[in-house]
């Protein structure tokens, strides 16, 4: 077994190579996609091994996340080709000036260097993260969940095959072999070797990283997203948006978890919301958890102590009545994870108040929180959704996987 | 005494206010500058108290940093007025797109919220940091060194007076009253209350922050800056640049500490460097510390074990002979603090090699490292020089004191 430290030293060495040209990177990405497809059988075999081991210990939902099919592998290959089609983020001159003494000062985008990604059981993250890191000029060190190790190993083996075919150092893409907690801790504390750490996964993983990381780390993901139905809301829009934000894909971080309703429209709106979510037409009914004021209007589950601080990721939604937009904003400030929030209102000045005050990565007016996504925002792809304020906020695309440096050219200038 | 936690809670509350308009902020900055001048006597008295207490325990250099004069207070007021003249960084739409469904997606610059600044004994940092934080829409929590507490208190008192005169909440600017290590630790770990921590000072302070901070932190300052004299260097340029980078202000972070010399020009160049730095015309001779190869050409101090890893901040420079540009780049990768490095060469491809490979905030060709500065780079001001890669690199001006959020306006769009 190669130790995590050895992998990091190798990765650091490769990151000090000359940057690859866009042409070379795109050619390699195509070879990586081809190699994935060519090795489908081997990858499926490895995945079957993971599945058979995991069967007894993990839930059906987890098993489904873990399972690969020919279709899913084709999807992964397609994802890599899409990354190849995106513009190269490296080497953009993002700001340029000429000093009065003639110095040319160019603020230029450059890769971070070594990007470590700690993730959980979805095997497709392996190829997505590798492709995004590679295209953005970074060397990646992938550390997946132990349930998916054989799958990840087979995928990385195919990707490395693609790199080698193009004469590129295979150590641009690395998989950590140790899947115990120790390797995660090693990545979090590898000062000088890891230039950026990105945890992708549940609350526990993110918290472990933000608590323990000594290397630069971007917090991603968890979303307790709110929708506030203002007194000036168009109630039909509100119903449609809440339905979409809650039920179109409840397991993702941009799904809504909490609905705040202005008291003056509550008597009218809450029964409509109830009729919609408890309708016998629905395959999956949404359970509403109401505060004591809500219970005066609709007969739903009384909200428990933690219901306004829980990312349900399920057909569940907490509902609360507020006295004003100010109170909605204050509730969000206290309970949100700063991911995505939306106000439903026809009143422009209340909308402006809400967008100015709510301190989240994405703040919506009259739209579903489900749009917080790299593809939807026009970034073309996404490494994750940052819920922190340093460096990147919201969906992180290729540009967010670069930092910059100043390159200054002179002819003997002194100060 | 107000506890640090109380100050942070107050600061957080103020940061949730509506953002101030540029006009209001500039008017307040002018009132703050006036208030500083008006309260000069009181500030000088407070400073005299600090000086008399510090006299027995600190060095002459420290005492000089700590000392205020009427001139210096005028300089501080002028600095505040210069900040007022800079463009407002808040509310810039840095990217805008329209989704095919009609959603307007605007990536908009916003303040971080509460910015905590831990610094040492220069009293002018108090007013500089307060002005930059205020103009960038942030609420600042200042925590200066204990030697300068009375001066900082008097300065903040005057600044708050300026705010009150304009009807603005004086809690936009806050000074931590506890100057023990405990308050620094409280700021480093105030998750949810401090949105950004900026340490400004020596290596020990920076290291304490990066080791212990649980809140987002920007590493600033320490500079072990290198100048590499290539085999194709114009030696007269090289001498002039090294002289400037080393001696124009040895105590600052962008001063050069190490000179690397290509072996093929060493026999010609080193005697010239020696003649320049040991010239009897110089008021301050520069002590060179050479590796064993250097000692073959010039009779200087043998370099000690740590001389290539020391920020001298003094009339001292370590010198080493390298066999190639590759070796220079490798030495820099191992020993630099990623602040500023320069190559002296007339060979364009070697220059390109150097600027592409050296992983520092500022990489120069044929110019002095002393230009790494917010003013010189056209930012108009500077909160510090970041030596990290996340968020901001190099000089941090007003824009770097902002983060962004996406504001998305729709009319009922669902995904």
Interface residues (C-beta under 8 A of the other chain):
Chain A: X16 X18 X19 X97 X99 X103 X105 X110 X112 X113 X195 X196 X210 X211 X214 X216 X218 X234 X237 X240 X241 X243 X244 X245 X248 X333 X351 X353 X355 X356 X357 X359 X360 X361 X362 X363 X364 X365 X366 X367 X368 X370 X371 X372 X376 X377 X378 X388 X389 X390 X391 X393 X394 X403 X404 X405 X406 X407 X408 X409 X410 X411 X412 X413 X414 X415
Chain B: X16 X18 X19 X97 X99 X103 X105 X110 X112 X113 X195 X196 X210 X211 X214 X216 X218 X234 X237 X240 X241 X243 X244 X245 X248 X333 X351 X353 X355 X356 X357 X359 X360 X361 X362 X363 X364 X365 X366 X367 X368 X370 X371 X372 X376 X377 X378 X388 X389 X390 X391 X393 X394 X403 X404 X405 X406 X407 X408 X409 X410 X411 X412 X413 X414 X415
